[in-house]
Amino acid sequence: MILEGIHARFLMGKTVGEGFAGLGEGVPVLAGAALERAGRSSIAALRR
């Protein structure tokens, strides 16, 4: 997930700027939303 990568870079000090400190909090929220949506998909392979 791109957001998780940006957060990891921030923790390593490689991404500097305002607003990056709170990005990590969004990772579980986005992952949960993606899993929920996949669970409702008409594609059987996504509903695991």
N, CA and C of each residue as an Amber inpcrd file, in Angstrom:
protein
   144
   0.8520000  -1.1680000   0.0000000   0.0000000   0.0000000   0.0000000
   0.9060000   1.2420000   0.0000000   0.5950000   2.1540000  -0.8580000
   1.4230000   3.3530000  -1.0040000   1.4670000   4.1640000   0.2870000
   0.3330000   4.3020000   0.9450000   0.2750000   5.0880000   2.1780000
   1.2110000   4.5180000   3.2410000   1.2350000   3.2030000   3.3460000
   2.1090000   2.5590000   4.3210000   3.5810000   2.8110000   3.9840000
   3.9120000   2.8060000   2.7030000   5.2820000   3.0790000   2.2760000
   5.7040000   4.5020000   2.6060000   4.8070000   5.4480000   2.3900000
   5.1080000   6.8450000   2.7200000   5.3200000   6.9880000   4.2210000
   4.4750000   6.3340000   5.0000000   4.6170000   6.3980000   6.4600000
   5.9470000   5.7760000   6.9040000   6.3150000   4.6500000   6.3120000
   7.5940000   4.0130000   6.6580000   8.7650000   4.9310000   6.3390000
   8.7090000   5.5940000   5.1830000   9.7700000   6.5400000   4.8280000
   9.8170000   7.6970000   5.8270000   8.6600000   8.1590000   6.2660000
   8.6100000   9.2260000   7.2620000   9.2890000   8.7780000   8.5540000
   8.9830000   7.5550000   9.0000000   9.5800000   7.0430000  10.2400000
  11.0990000   6.9170000  10.1300000  11.5960000   6.6840000   8.9120000
  13.0400000   6.5830000   8.6940000  13.6820000   7.9560000   8.4840000
  12.8610000   9.0130000   8.4620000  13.3780000  10.3530000   8.2660000
  13.6350000  10.7110000   6.8170000  13.0880000   9.9310000   5.8890000
  13.3350000  10.1620000   4.4660000  12.2220000  10.9560000   3.7880000
  11.1150000  11.1640000   4.4780000  10.0230000  11.9940000   3.9690000
   9.8090000  13.0950000   4.9940000  10.0430000  14.3080000   4.5880000
   9.9920000  15.4370000   5.5100000   8.9150000  16.4190000   5.0560000
   8.1750000  16.9260000   6.0030000   7.1730000  17.9330000   5.6840000
   5.9930000  17.8410000   6.6210000   5.1310000  18.8300000   6.5150000
   3.9510000  18.8540000   7.3720000   2.9410000  17.8070000   6.9230000
   2.2560000  17.2110000   7.8780000   1.1800000  16.2850000   7.5680000
   1.5680000  14.8250000   7.4670000   2.8430000  14.5100000   7.4470000
   3.2480000  13.1100000   7.3060000   3.1670000  12.3290000   8.6160000
   3.2430000  13.0000000   9.7380000   3.2620000  12.3150000  11.0350000
   1.9940000  11.4960000  11.2710000   0.8590000  11.9450000  10.7840000
  -0.3950000  11.2480000  11.0380000  -0.8070000  10.2460000   9.9760000
  -0.0110000  10.0860000   8.9410000  -0.3940000   9.1810000   7.8520000
  -0.5350000   7.7300000   8.2940000   0.2740000   7.3140000   9.2250000
   0.2350000   5.9230000   9.6740000  -1.1110000   5.5250000  10.2410000
  -1.8260000   6.4800000  10.8130000  -3.1410000   6.1920000  11.3850000
  -4.1520000   5.8150000  10.3030000  -3.9200000   6.2740000   9.0940000
  -4.8430000   5.9850000   8.0050000  -4.6760000   4.6160000   7.3900000
  -3.5350000   3.9710000   7.6280000  -3.2640000   2.6700000   7.0110000
  -4.3070000   1.6230000   7.4150000  -4.5580000   1.3960000   8.7090000
  -5.5570000   0.3850000   9.0690000  -6.9650000   0.7470000   8.5910000
  -7.2710000   2.0260000   8.5630000  -8.5910000   2.4680000   8.1060000
  -8.7810000   2.1170000   6.6300000  -7.7970000   2.4580000   5.8050000
  -7.8960000   2.1630000   4.3740000  -7.8770000   0.6570000   4.0990000
  -7.0440000  -0.0670000   4.8060000  -6.9760000  -1.5170000   4.6100000
  -8.3030000  -2.1650000   4.9950000  -8.8810000  -1.7270000   6.0890000
 -10.1760000  -2.2590000   6.5170000 -11.2690000  -1.9680000   5.5100000
 -11.2770000  -0.7540000   4.9740000 -12.2790000  -0.3900000   3.9640000
 -12.1000000  -1.2240000   2.7010000 -10.8660000  -1.4660000   2.3210000
 -10.6030000  -2.2760000   1.1280000 -11.0730000  -3.7150000   1.3330000
 -10.8080000  -4.2670000   2.4970000 -11.2460000  -5.6390000   2.7820000
 -12.7670000  -5.7430000   2.8120000 -13.4130000  -4.7320000   3.3750000
 -14.8710000  -4.7220000   3.4240000 -15.4600000  -4.6750000   2.0160000
 -14.9010000  -3.8160000   1.1940000 -15.3970000  -3.6910000  -0.1920000
 -15.1340000  -4.9810000  -0.9710000 -13.9570000  -5.5600000  -0.7820000
 -13.6430000  -6.8130000  -1.4730000 -14.6120000  -7.9140000  -1.0630000
 -15.0170000  -7.9090000   0.1960000 -15.9550000  -8.9080000   0.6880000
 -17.3250000  -8.8160000   0.0430000 -17.6580000  -7.6560000  -0.5000000
 -18.9450000  -7.4590000  -1.1680000 -18.8400000  -7.5730000  -2.6910000
 -17.6650000  -7.9090000  -3.1760000 -17.4210000  -7.9480000  -4.6170000
 -18.1750000  -9.0870000  -5.3010000 -18.4920000  -8.8690000  -6.5630000
 -19.1070000  -9.9430000  -7.3570000 -18.0380000 -10.9320000  -7.8430000
 -16.7790000 -10.6040000  -7.6320000 -15.6700000 -11.4900000  -8.0130000
 -15.3630000 -12.3940000  -6.8270000 -15.6150000 -13.6640000  -6.9970000
 -15.5030000 -14.6410000  -5.9000000 -14.1010000 -14.6340000  -5.2770000
 -13.0750000 -14.4990000  -6.0640000 -11.7040000 -14.5450000  -5.5530000
 -11.4080000 -13.4050000  -4.5720000 -12.1510000 -12.3130000  -4.6560000
 -11.9380000 -11.1790000  -3.7550000 -12.6810000 -11.3350000  -2.4410000
 -13.6150000 -12.2640000  -2.3690000 -14.4420000 -12.4220000  -1.1710000
 -13.8640000 -13.4270000  -0.1820000 -12.6090000 -13.6650000  -0.2180000
 -11.9950000 -14.6500000   0.6880000 -11.9340000 -14.1350000   2.0830000
